[in-house]
Amino acid sequence: MAPAEQARKSARVRRKQVGGGELIQQLNEMVAELIKENRKLKRQVDKLTARGSEAASSAVERSLRTIQRRVQRALAAPVKKRGRKSSGAKTTRRKTATARRKKTAA
């Protein structure tokens, strides 16, 4: 036998066999724990679903307000937009400003 096989075999722990009544009791406890956990998870899912729908509804409201504002602007009297000032034919560079010295009293 190889040393690895011996280590594996010696690492195995044999569990005590449980009788029928004790086994049923353990299973009932496990089932009760699972039911409790399931209820808890269902409550969490309900809370998160409610939060998600609130967030979704606020996003829908925001987008509807944006659409309404755009439609109102489109239907309103056309407002003349100010364009950019066109730069004239002059393209001379500005002189850089120099700091002025303070006159000291003599």
N, CA, C and O atoms as a MOPAC input file, in Angstrom:
PM7 MOZYME 1SCF
protein

 N      0.83900 1    -1.18800 1     0.00000 1
 C      0.00000 1     0.00000 1     0.00000 1
 C      0.88100 1     1.24800 1     0.00000 1
 O      1.87400 1     1.31600 1     0.72400 1
 N      0.51400 1     2.21800 1    -0.80700 1
 C      1.27000 1     3.45800 1    -0.88600 1
 C      0.96500 1     4.30900 1     0.34900 1
 O     -0.10200 1     4.17200 1     0.94700 1
 N      1.89700 1     5.18500 1     0.73200 1
 C      1.66700 1     6.03000 1     1.91400 1
 C      0.44500 1     6.94100 1     1.76200 1
 O     -0.23300 1     7.22800 1     2.74800 1
 N      0.16100 1     7.39400 1     0.55100 1
 C     -0.99800 1     8.26700 1     0.32900 1
 C     -2.29300 1     7.51500 1     0.61300 1
 O     -3.21800 1     8.07600 1     1.19900 1
 N     -2.36700 1     6.25600 1     0.20500 1
 C     -3.56500 1     5.45700 1     0.45200 1
 C     -3.76000 1     5.19900 1     1.93700 1
 O     -4.88500 1     5.23200 1     2.43700 1
 N     -2.65500 1     4.93900 1     2.64600 1
 C     -2.74200 1     4.70300 1     4.08500 1
 C     -3.24900 1     5.95700 1     4.80400 1
 O     -4.06800 1     5.86600 1     5.71800 1
 N     -2.75600 1     7.12700 1     4.38300 1
 C     -3.16600 1     8.38300 1     5.00700 1
 C     -4.66200 1     8.62000 1     4.77900 1
 O     -5.37200 1     9.06900 1     5.67800 1
 N     -5.12800 1     8.31300 1     3.56500 1
 C     -6.54300 1     8.49200 1     3.25900 1
 C     -7.41800 1     7.56200 1     4.09300 1
 O     -8.45000 1     7.97100 1     4.62400 1
 N     -6.99600 1     6.32400 1     4.19700 1
 C     -7.78600 1     5.35400 1     4.94100 1
 C     -7.81100 1     5.67900 1     6.42300 1
 O     -8.84000 1     5.52100 1     7.07900 1
 N     -6.67500 1     6.13600 1     6.95800 1
 C     -6.64100 1     6.44400 1     8.38100 1
 C     -7.37400 1     7.74500 1     8.68200 1
 O     -7.79700 1     7.96200 1     9.81700 1
 N     -7.53300 1     8.62600 1     7.67400 1
 C     -8.21600 1     9.90100 1     7.87700 1
 C     -9.72900 1     9.72900 1     7.94700 1
 O    -10.43500 1    10.60400 1     8.44900 1
 N    -10.22400 1     8.60600 1     7.44600 1
 C    -11.66800 1     8.37200 1     7.48300 1
 C    -12.12100 1     8.17900 1     8.92000 1
 O    -11.50100 1     7.46400 1     9.70700 1
 N    -13.21300 1     8.83500 1     9.22600 1
 C    -13.76900 1     8.69700 1    10.55700 1
 C    -15.09300 1     7.98000 1    10.42200 1
 O    -15.94200 1     8.37600 1     9.62200 1
 N    -15.26900 1     6.96000 1    11.17600 1
 C    -16.51000 1     6.20700 1    11.10200 1
 C    -17.53100 1     6.83800 1    12.03900 1
 O    -17.27400 1     7.00300 1    13.23200 1
 N    -18.68500 1     7.18700 1    11.49300 1
 C    -19.73600 1     7.79300 1    12.29500 1
 C    -20.50300 1     6.70900 1    13.04100 1
 O    -20.63600 1     5.56400 1    12.60800 1
 N    -20.98900 1     7.14300 1    14.17400 1
 C    -21.79700 1     6.22800 1    14.97300 1
 C    -23.13900 1     6.04600 1    14.27400 1
 O    -23.77000 1     7.03200 1    13.89200 1
 N    -23.57200 1     4.83900 1    14.10500 1
 C    -24.85900 1     4.59300 1    13.47100 1
 C    -25.96800 1     5.01000 1    14.43000 1
 O    -25.92500 1     4.73800 1    15.63000 1
 N    -26.94700 1     5.67200 1    13.86400 1
 C    -28.02100 1     6.19900 1    14.68300 1
 C    -29.23700 1     5.28700 1    14.54900 1
 O    -29.49200 1     4.73000 1    13.48100 1
 N    -29.97400 1     5.14400 1    15.63000 1
 C    -31.16900 1     4.30900 1    15.61300 1
 C    -32.30500 1     4.99600 1    14.87800 1
 O    -32.20800 1     6.18000 1    14.55600 1
 N    -33.37300 1     4.27300 1    14.61100 1
 C    -34.49600 1     4.79500 1    13.84000 1
 C    -35.15000 1     6.01400 1    14.46200 1
 O    -35.40000 1     6.99600 1    13.76300 1
 N    -35.43600 1     5.97800 1    15.76200 1
 C    -36.10500 1     7.10200 1    16.42400 1
 C    -35.24300 1     8.34900 1    16.45100 1
 O    -35.72100 1     9.46000 1    16.22300 1
 N    -33.94700 1     8.14400 1    16.73700 1
 C    -33.02200 1     9.28200 1    16.79000 1
 C    -32.83500 1     9.88600 1    15.40000 1
 O    -32.75300 1    11.10500 1    15.25100 1
 N    -32.77000 1     9.03800 1    14.40200 1
 C    -32.61800 1     9.49500 1    13.01400 1
 C    -33.81100 1    10.34100 1    12.59700 1
 O    -33.64300 1    11.38900 1    11.97300 1
 N    -35.00200 1     9.89800 1    12.93500 1
 C    -36.20900 1    10.65300 1    12.59200 1
 C    -36.20900 1    12.00400 1    13.29900 1
 O    -36.60500 1    13.01300 1    12.71700 1
 N    -35.76900 1    12.02100 1    14.54500 1
 C    -35.71100 1    13.29000 1    15.29700 1
 C    -34.74200 1    14.26300 1    14.63500 1
 O    -35.05800 1    15.44200 1    14.47700 1
 N    -33.55700 1    13.77200 1    14.24500 1
 C    -32.57200 1    14.63300 1    13.56800 1
 C    -33.13500 1    15.17100 1    12.26000 1
 O    -32.98300 1    16.35200 1    11.95000 1
 N    -33.78200 1    14.30300 1    11.50000 1
 C    -34.35300 1    14.74100 1    10.22000 1
 C    -35.45100 1    15.78400 1    10.43400 1
 O    -35.53200 1    16.75400 1     9.68100 1
 N    -36.29000 1    15.59800 1    11.44400 1
 C    -37.34000 1    16.56900 1    11.74600 1
 C    -36.73700 1    17.92900 1    12.10900 1
 O    -37.24500 1    18.96700 1    11.68500 1
 N    -35.65000 1    17.92100 1    12.89600 1
 C    -34.98300 1    19.17800 1    13.25500 1
 C    -34.41400 1    19.85600 1    12.02000 1
 O    -34.51800 1    21.07300 1    11.86700 1
 N    -33.81300 1    19.06600 1    11.14300 1
 C    -33.23900 1    19.62500 1     9.91300 1
 C    -34.33000 1    20.22300 1     9.02600 1
 O    -34.15800 1    21.30600 1     8.46700 1
 N    -35.43800 1    19.52300 1     8.90300 1
 C    -36.55800 1    20.00900 1     8.09000 1
 C    -37.10900 1    21.30700 1     8.67900 1
 O    -37.39300 1    22.25600 1     7.94800 1
 N    -37.26100 1    21.34300 1    10.02100 1
 C    -37.76300 1    22.56400 1    10.66600 1
 C    -36.81900 1    23.73600 1    10.41200 1
 O    -37.26700 1    24.85500 1    10.16400 1
 N    -35.51500 1    23.47800 1    10.47500 1
 C    -34.51700 1    24.52700 1    10.21500 1
 C    -34.61400 1    25.01300 1     8.76000 1
 O    -34.52800 1    26.21100 1     8.49100 1
 N    -34.79300 1    24.07900 1     7.84000 1
 C    -34.92500 1    24.45200 1     6.42600 1
 C    -36.18600 1    25.28000 1     6.17600 1
 O    -36.16500 1    26.23300 1     5.39700 1
 N    -37.27100 1    24.91500 1     6.83700 1
 C    -38.51900 1    25.67500 1     6.67900 1
 C    -38.34400 1    27.09800 1     7.20300 1
 O    -38.79200 1    28.06300 1     6.58300 1
 N    -37.68100 1    27.20900 1     8.36000 1
 C    -37.43000 1    28.52800 1     8.95200 1
 C    -36.58200 1    29.39600 1     8.01000 1
 O    -36.86800 1    30.57400 1     7.79500 1
 N    -35.52400 1    28.77000 1     7.45400 1
 C    -34.64300 1    29.49100 1     6.53000 1
 C    -35.40100 1    29.89200 1     5.26200 1
 O    -35.20000 1    30.98500 1     4.73100 1
 N    -36.26100 1    29.01300 1     4.78900 1
 C    -37.05100 1    29.29800 1     3.59200 1
 C    -37.96100 1    30.50200 1     3.81800 1
 O    -38.06500 1    31.37200 1     2.95300 1
 N    -38.61800 1    30.55700 1     4.97100 1
 C    -39.48100 1    31.70100 1     5.28700 1
 C    -38.68900 1    32.99900 1     5.31400 1
 O    -39.12000 1    34.02700 1     4.79200 1
 N    -37.50700 1    32.92100 1     5.94400 1
 C    -36.64900 1    34.10500 1     6.03800 1
 C    -36.24900 1    34.59400 1     4.64000 1
 O    -36.29200 1    35.79100 1     4.35600 1
 N    -35.86300 1    33.66100 1     3.78100 1
 C    -35.45400 1    34.02300 1     2.42100 1
 C    -36.62300 1    34.58800 1     1.61500 1
 O    -36.44100 1    35.50700 1     0.81700 1
 N    -37.82500 1    34.03900 1     1.82500 1
 C    -39.00000 1    34.56200 1     1.11700 1
 C    -39.27200 1    36.00300 1     1.51700 1
 O    -39.60200 1    36.83600 1     0.67200 1
 N    -39.13200 1    36.30200 1     2.82800 1
 C    -39.33600 1    37.68000 1     3.28600 1
 C    -38.31500 1    38.61500 1     2.65200 1
 O    -38.65500 1    39.72600 1     2.24400 1
 N    -37.05900 1    38.16500 1     2.56800 1
 C    -36.02200 1    38.98300 1     1.94400 1
 C    -36.32000 1    39.22800 1     0.47000 1
 O    -36.13600 1    40.33800 1    -0.02900 1
 N    -36.77700 1    38.19800 1    -0.21900 1
 C    -37.11800 1    38.34600 1    -1.64100 1
 C    -38.25600 1    39.35700 1    -1.80600 1
 O    -38.21600 1    40.19700 1    -2.70500 1
 N    -39.27100 1    39.27400 1    -0.94000 1
 C    -40.39100 1    40.21900 1    -1.02100 1
 C    -39.91900 1    41.65300 1    -0.80500 1
 O    -40.32800 1    42.55900 1    -1.53100 1
 N    -39.04600 1    41.86200 1     0.20400 1
 C    -38.52500 1    43.21300 1     0.46700 1
 C    -37.74800 1    43.74400 1    -0.72300 1
 O    -37.94400 1    44.88200 1    -1.14900 1
 N    -36.85500 1    42.90100 1    -1.26100 1
 C    -36.02700 1    43.34400 1    -2.38100 1
 C    -36.86200 1    43.59800 1    -3.62900 1
 O    -36.57100 1    44.51900 1    -4.39300 1
 N    -37.89100 1    42.79400 1    -3.83900 1
 C    -38.77000 1    43.00000 1    -4.98600 1
 C    -39.50400 1    44.31900 1    -4.84500 1
 O    -39.65000 1    45.05900 1    -5.81800 1
 N    -39.96800 1    44.62000 1    -3.63700 1
 C    -40.67300 1    45.88400 1    -3.40400 1
 C    -39.73800 1    47.05300 1    -3.64900 1
 O    -40.12000 1    48.03700 1    -4.28200 1
 N    -38.50600 1    46.94800 1    -3.14500 1
 C    -37.53300 1    48.03200 1    -3.36200 1
 C    -37.23500 1    48.20500 1    -4.83400 1
 O    -37.14400 1    49.32700 1    -5.33200 1
 N    -37.08200 1    47.08300 1    -5.53300 1
 C    -36.77200 1    47.14000 1    -6.96200 1
 C    -37.88800 1    47.79000 1    -7.74500 1
 O    -37.63100 1    48.56200 1    -8.66800 1
 N    -39.12600 1    47.48700 1    -7.38800 1
 C    -40.24800 1    48.08800 1    -8.11600 1
 C    -40.34900 1    49.57700 1    -7.80500 1
 O    -40.72400 1    50.36200 1    -8.67600 1
 N    -40.01600 1    49.98700 1    -6.56000 1
 C    -40.00900 1    51.41600 1    -6.23000 1
 C    -38.96800 1    52.14200 1    -7.06100 1
 O    -39.24100 1    53.20800 1    -7.61200 1
 N    -37.78000 1    51.57000 1    -7.15400 1
 C    -36.70900 1    52.19600 1    -7.93300 1
 C    -37.09600 1    52.26700 1    -9.40200 1
 O    -36.85400 1    53.27100 1   -10.07200 1
 N    -37.70100 1    51.18600 1    -9.89500 1
 C    -38.10100 1    51.16700 1   -11.29800 1
 C    -39.18000 1    52.20200 1   -11.56000 1
 O    -39.15800 1    52.87900 1   -12.58800 1
 N    -40.13800 1    52.33300 1   -10.62400 1
 C    -41.21300 1    53.29400 1   -10.84800 1
 C    -40.68100 1    54.72300 1   -10.81500 1
 O    -41.14600 1    55.56900 1   -11.57900 1
 N    -39.71600 1    55.00400 1    -9.94400 1
 C    -39.15800 1    56.35800 1    -9.91800 1
 C    -38.39100 1    56.65100 1   -11.20100 1
 O    -38.41200 1    57.77800 1   -11.69700 1
 N    -37.71500 1    55.64200 1   -11.73700 1
 C    -36.99500 1    55.83200 1   -13.00200 1
 C    -37.98300 1    56.07900 1   -14.13900 1
 O    -37.72900 1    56.90900 1   -15.01200 1
 N    -39.09600 1    55.36900 1   -14.13100 1
 C    -40.12200 1    55.55600 1   -15.16500 1
 C    -40.70700 1    56.96800 1   -15.05900 1
 O    -40.89300 1    57.64800 1   -16.06800 1
 N    -40.99400 1    57.40200 1   -13.82200 1
 C    -41.52700 1    58.75900 1   -13.64000 1
 C    -40.56100 1    59.80200 1   -14.17300 1
 O    -40.96500 1    60.74100 1   -14.86000 1
 N    -39.29200 1    59.63700 1   -13.85500 1
 C    -38.27500 1    60.59200 1   -14.29700 1
 C    -38.21800 1    60.65800 1   -15.81800 1
 O    -38.15000 1    61.74400 1   -16.39400 1
 N    -38.24700 1    59.49900 1   -16.46700 1
 C    -38.17900 1    59.49800 1   -17.92800 1
 C    -39.44300 1    60.10200 1   -18.53900 1
 O    -39.37000 1    60.77000 1   -19.57100 1
 N    -40.60700 1    59.87400 1   -17.91200 1
 C    -41.84200 1    60.47200 1   -18.41500 1
 C    -41.80700 1    61.99100 1   -18.29900 1
 O    -42.25000 1    62.69800 1   -19.20400 1
 N    -41.27600 1    62.49500 1   -17.17800 1
 C    -41.15800 1    63.95300 1   -17.02600 1
 C    -40.23900 1    64.53700 1   -18.08100 1
 O    -40.50500 1    65.61100 1   -18.62100 1
 N    -39.15500 1    63.82600 1   -18.37600 1
 C    -38.22200 1    64.29100 1   -19.40700 1
 C    -38.90400 1    64.34200 1   -20.76400 1
 O    -38.74700 1    65.31500 1   -21.50200 1
 N    -39.65400 1    63.31200 1   -21.09500 1
 C    -40.36500 1    63.28000 1   -22.37700 1
 C    -41.39100 1    64.40100 1   -22.43700 1
 O    -41.52500 1    65.07400 1   -23.46000 1
 N    -42.11300 1    64.60100 1   -21.33900 1
 C    -43.12600 1    65.66300 1   -21.29900 1
 C    -42.47500 1    67.02800 1   -21.51900 1
 O    -42.99700 1    67.85800 1   -22.26400 1
 N    -41.33200 1    67.25600 1   -20.86600 1
 C    -40.63000 1    68.53700 1   -21.02300 1
 C    -40.18100 1    68.73300 1   -22.46500 1
 O    -40.28100 1    69.83800 1   -22.99800 1
 N    -39.68900 1    67.67700 1   -23.09900 1
 C    -39.25200 1    67.78800 1   -24.49800 1
 C    -40.42400 1    68.10300 1   -25.42400 1
 O    -40.30200 1    68.91900 1   -26.33800 1
 N    -41.55700 1    67.44900 1   -25.18100 1
 C    -42.73500 1    67.69100 1   -26.01300 1
 C    -43.20700 1    69.12700 1   -25.84800 1
 O    -43.54100 1    69.78600 1   -26.83300 1
 N    -43.23700 1    69.62000 1   -24.61400 1
 C    -43.66300 1    71.00400 1   -24.38300 1
 C    -42.73900 1    71.98700 1   -25.08200 1
 O    -43.19400 1    72.97100 1   -25.66500 1
 N    -41.45500 1    71.72100 1   -25.02200 1
 C    -40.50400 1    72.61200 1   -25.70200 1
 C    -40.70800 1    72.57600 1   -27.21000 1
 O    -40.61200 1    73.60000 1   -27.88600 1
 N    -40.99400 1    71.37500 1   -27.73200 1
 C    -41.18300 1    71.25000 1   -29.17300 1
 C    -42.45600 1    71.96000 1   -29.62300 1
 O    -42.49100 1    72.52700 1   -30.71500 1
 N    -43.50400 1    71.93800 1   -28.79500 1
 C    -44.76600 1    72.56800 1   -29.17600 1
 C    -44.79200 1    74.07200 1   -28.89700 1
 O    -45.61600 1    74.79200 1   -29.46100 1
 N    -43.90900 1    74.54100 1   -28.04500 1
 C    -43.87400 1    75.96600 1   -27.70500 1
 C    -43.41000 1    76.75900 1   -28.91300 1
 O    -42.87100 1    76.21200 1   -29.87600 1
 N    -43.63800 1    78.07800 1   -28.83500 1
 C    -43.20800 1    78.95100 1   -29.92800 1
 C    -41.70000 1    78.81200 1   -30.09800 1
 O    -40.94900 1    78.74700 1   -29.12400 1
 N    -41.28000 1    78.76900 1   -31.34800 1
 C    -39.84100 1    78.58000 1   -31.57900 1
 C    -39.04300 1    79.75500 1   -30.99800 1
 O    -39.31400 1    80.91800 1   -31.29900 1
 N    -38.09500 1    79.43800 1   -30.19300 1
 C    -37.24500 1    80.44900 1   -29.57500 1
 C    -35.95400 1    80.50100 1   -30.36300 1
 O    -35.32700 1    79.48200 1   -30.65100 1
 N    -35.57400 1    81.73400 1   -30.70500 1
 C    -34.35900 1    81.88600 1   -31.48300 1
 C    -33.17500 1    81.56900 1   -30.58100 1
 O    -32.98800 1    82.18700 1   -29.53300 1
 N    -32.39900 1    80.61500 1   -30.99800 1
 C    -31.25300 1    80.21600 1   -30.20100 1
 C    -30.07700 1    81.12700 1   -30.49200 1
 O    -29.86100 1    81.56500 1   -31.62200 1
 N    -29.33700 1    81.39300 1   -29.45700 1
 C    -28.12200 1    82.18300 1   -29.65400 1
 C    -27.03200 1    81.27000 1   -30.16900 1
 O    -26.72700 1    80.24100 1   -29.56500 1
 N    -26.46500 1    81.64300 1   -31.25800 1
 C    -25.37400 1    80.84900 1   -31.80400 1
 C    -24.05600 1    81.33000 1   -31.23000 1
 O    -24.00600 1    82.29200 1   -30.46400 1
 N    -23.03800 1    80.67400 1   -31.59600 1
 C    -21.71800 1    81.11500 1   -31.16200 1
 C    -21.33700 1    82.36000 1   -31.93000 1
 O    -21.72200 1    82.55200 1   -33.08400 1
 N    -20.57400 1    83.19500 1   -31.26300 1
 C    -20.10000 1    84.39500 1   -31.96900 1
 C    -19.06900 1    83.94200 1   -32.98500 1
 O    -18.13700 1    83.20100 1   -32.67600 1
 N    -19.26700 1    84.41200 1   -34.20300 1
 C    -18.32900 1    83.99900 1   -35.23600 1
 C    -17.06400 1    84.82800 1   -35.08900 1
 O    -17.10300 1    86.03700 1   -34.86200 1
 N    -15.96900 1    84.15100 1   -35.22200 1
 C    -14.71400 1    84.88800 1   -35.14400 1
 C    -14.52100 1    85.59500 1   -36.47600 1
 O    -14.68500 1    85.01000 1   -37.54600 1
 N    -14.17500 1    86.84700 1   -36.37700 1
 C    -14.02600 1    87.65300 1   -37.58600 1
 C    -12.79900 1    87.24600 1   -38.36900 1
 O    -12.16300 1    86.23100 1   -38.08400 1
 N    -12.47900 1    88.05800 1   -39.36000 1
 C    -11.32700 1    87.76300 1   -40.19800 1
 C    -10.03700 1    87.96900 1   -39.40800 1
 O     -8.97900 1    87.45600 1   -39.77300 1
 N    -10.14600 1    88.73600 1   -38.31100 1
 C     -8.96000 1    89.00500 1   -37.50100 1
 C     -8.57000 1    87.75000 1   -36.72800 1
 O     -9.38600 1    87.14000 1   -36.03700 1
 N     -7.33000 1    87.39300 1   -36.86300 1
 C     -6.84200 1    86.26900 1   -36.07500 1
 C     -5.50400 1    86.62900 1   -35.45000 1
 O     -4.57900 1    85.81700 1   -35.41800 1
 N     -5.41400 1    87.85400 1   -34.95500 1
 C     -4.15400 1    88.27600 1   -34.34300 1
 C     -4.07400 1    87.74800 1   -32.92500 1
 O     -5.09400 1    87.54600 1   -32.26600 1
 N     -2.87600 1    87.52900 1   -32.47100 1
 C     -2.68000 1    87.02400 1   -31.11800 1
 C     -2.76600 1    88.16400 1   -30.12900 1
 O     -2.35600 1    89.29100 1   -30.40700 1
 N     -3.30100 1    87.85000 1   -28.98200 1
 C     -3.35900 1    88.85200 1   -27.92100 1
 C     -2.01100 1    88.93600 1   -27.25000 1
 O     -1.27600 1    87.95300 1   -27.16800 1
 N     -1.69900 1    90.11200 1   -26.77600 1
 C     -0.46000 1    90.24700 1   -26.03100 1
 C     -0.71400 1    89.73300 1   -24.61900 1
 O     -1.79900 1    89.90700 1   -24.06300 1
 N      0.29900 1    89.10200 1   -24.05800 1
 C      0.12900 1    88.60100 1   -22.70900 1
 C      0.21000 1    89.76300 1   -21.72900 1
 O      1.01000 1    90.68300 1   -21.89900 1
 N     -0.60500 1    89.70600 1   -20.73200 1
 C     -0.63500 1    90.77700 1   -19.74500 1
 C      0.56100 1    90.62700 1   -18.81300 1
 O      0.90500 1    89.52400 1   -18.38800 1
 N      1.18300 1    91.75600 1   -18.50900 1
 C      2.31000 1    91.72900 1   -17.57200 1
 C      1.86200 1    92.34200 1   -16.27600 1
 O      0.99400 1    93.21500 1   -16.25800 1
 N      2.44000 1    91.89500 1   -15.20500 1
 C      2.07000 1    92.41500 1   -13.89500 1
 C      2.62900 1    93.82900 1   -13.74500 1
 O      3.78000 1    94.09000 1   -14.09400 1
 N      1.81900 1    94.71900 1   -13.23400 1
 C      2.28000 1    96.09600 1   -13.01900 1
 C      2.95300 1    96.19000 1   -11.66700 1
 O      2.54000 1    95.55600 1   -10.69500 1
 N      3.99200 1    96.98900 1   -11.63000 1
 C      4.68300 1    97.18500 1   -10.36400 1
 C      4.03700 1    98.33100 1    -9.60200 1
 O      3.60200 1    99.33000 1   -10.17600 1
 N      3.99200 1    98.14900 1    -8.29400 1
 C      3.44800 1    99.22200 1    -7.46800 1
 C      4.49900 1   100.30500 1    -7.31600 1
 O      5.69000 1   100.04100 1    -7.15500 1
 N      4.01400 1   101.52300 1    -7.37200 1
 C      4.96100 1   102.62500 1    -7.16700 1
 C      5.18500 1   102.76700 1    -5.66800 1
 O      4.23900 1   102.80600 1    -4.88100 1
 N      6.42800 1   102.84000 1    -5.30100 1
 C      6.73300 1   102.99400 1    -3.88400 1
 C      6.89200 1   104.47200 1    -3.57400 1
 O      7.42800 1   105.22500 1    -4.38700 1
 N      6.44200 1   104.87800 1    -2.43400 1
 C      6.55700 1   106.28400 1    -2.03100 1
 C      7.99000 1   106.56000 1    -1.62100 1
 O      8.58300 1   105.80900 1    -0.84700 1
 N      8.54300 1   107.64700 1    -2.14900 1
 C      9.93700 1   107.96700 1    -1.86300 1
 C     10.06200 1   108.99300 1    -0.78000 1
 O     11.17400 1   109.37500 1    -0.41700 1

